[in-house]
């Protein structure tokens, strides 16, 4: 096996982000259609036991489809950078309480996975995979929660349904 250009940890972060991206696009079959490759290729992109990494054209197509920068965010982080979304503070939806409830549910799920993984005193690669998936879900909910907080700090009111929206500003 050839040596990887990136560390094992980053390799697994990219694989996890790819799994999240494929899921957000509707699964393997739909991701294959969008990226114009076979289902087995998409499967290899997201499987931690395969060396194949999702190519940039597929990242662009899939992230455009689901409008979430899963892999791009990891690539930016890999290079010591971060992403910002100027629209997030304007269009953060969901009241703070609902976002908090979702966040706590994901935190509980992560805690459950960690406790199950370390119950025998050893965390296997498969258990680490399950913990990582729960952490990724928590991370997504945390981003939504922070966007709602930012909207609230900017003075966004709740509408009758408890939705937080910032008014559009002209620039």
N, C-alpha and C positions, 0 to 999 in steps of 0.2 A: 504494500500500500504506500502510495506517495505521501510525503509529509504535507500537512495542511499549511496553507499560507496564513491561517488565523489560528488562534488558540482553541483548545477543546471547548472552553467555556463559551467563547464567542460563537463557535460553530453551533453549539447547542442553542444559544440564544437566537441565532438566525433560523435554525430549524423550528424552534418554538414559534417565532414570529410568522414563519411561513405557514405553519399549521393554523394559527389564528386567522391569517389572511385567507386561506383556502376555506375555512369554516365561514368567515364573514361573507364570502362570495357565493355561498350555497353548497359547498362540498366539492369533492374531487371532480365529479362529472362536469359540473358547471364551470369550475376553474379551468378544466382542460379545454372546454369550448372557448372560453374567453381568451385564453393564452395560446390557442391553436396548437396544442400538443396532446399527446395521448394521456389517458388516465393513469397509466403506469408511471409515466414521467412525473406527473404531479405527485403521485404517491411517493416516488423517490425523493422529490424535493423536500417533503415534510417528514420523512422517516429518518430518525436519528441514526439508524444503522447503515444508511446509504451516504456515500460521499457527495452525491449530486447536490448542488446548491441552486436555488431558484435564480434564473438569469434576469438581468435588469429589465429587458423588454416585458417579461412576464410580470415582474414586480409592478411596473408602471401600469400595465393593463389591468391587473387585478386590484391594485390600490385605487385606480380611477373608478372601477366598478363599485367598490364598497365605500369609497370616499374615506378611507382610514389608512394612515401611513405606517402599518405594522412593521414591515421590513425596512422601510426608509428610516424609521425612528431608530431601529437597532443599528443600521449602517451609520447614521449620524453619531450615535453614542459611541460606536466603535472608533470613530475618528475624533472623539472628544468634543463633539458638537451636540446641539439640541435642536428640536423643531418647535416652532410656534405656530399657532393658528389664529390669525387676526379675526376671523369670523367667530371663533368659539366664544369669545366674551360677548359678542352681540347676539348670538343665537343659542346661548346655553339654555336648554330646556329641562324642565323638571324642578319641582320645589326642593329646597334644601333637605327637608325631612325625608322625602322619598329617596333622594340620592343617598342620604346617610343610611337609611334602612338597607338599600341594595349593597352598599359598601360593607356594612356589618355582616350581612349574609355571606358575602364573598370572603370576608375575614374568617368567619366561622368555618367555611368550607376549607380554607387553607389550613387553619389550625387542625381540623379533623384529619386532613391528609398528612400533615407533619407528624401528628401523634401516632397515626397508624404506621407510618414509615419507620419511625424510630422505636416502635414497641418492642422489637426483638434486639435492640441495641446496634443494629446495622441497617443502613439505608442503601438499598440496592439501586442500580441504574433505573429499573422500572419504577421503583417507588419515587426516585428523584424526578422522573418524568411526570408522574401524577402530581407531585408537589409543585413542579414548575407550571403545569397547566392551571392549577388552582391559583398560583401566584399571578399568572398572566391575566386571568379573569379579574382578580382583585385589582391589578394595575389598570385595566380598562375602566373599571368602576371608579377608581380613585381619580383618573383623569376627568371623568364626567363630573364627579363631585367637586373637583377643583374649578372646573369651568363654571359650575353653578355658583360657587363661592365668589369667583371673580365677577360674575354678572351681578350678584347681590352687592358686592363692594362698590360697583359702578352705579348702584341705585336702581337696578331693575325691579319693577314691581311684579307681584304674582297676579296672574289673571284669575278669573273665577274658578278655573280648574286646578289652580295651584301650580301653574306653569310660570316659570321665571323667564321673562323676555326683556332684552334691552332694546330700547327704541333705536332705529337706524339713524345714523348721523351722516350728514353730508361732509365730504372732505374736499 
